[in-house]
Amino acid sequence: MRLKTDHGVISLFSMTTVFGASTDVAVSELAIESFYPEDDVSAAYFQ
């Protein structure tokens, strides 16, 4: 993903983690999507 901001272009990549098992209904559809900086410029923006 690329976001255009006042500080320049911020590049991120995403990782999706899916939890659950066929026997556990409580977490059978739980998914977490995390975004991480793709380069040093983007990492510096978030720090």
Secondary structure, DSSP 8 states (H G I E B T S, - for coil): -EEEETTEEEEEEEEEEE--BTTBGGGTT-EEEEEEESSHHHHHHH-
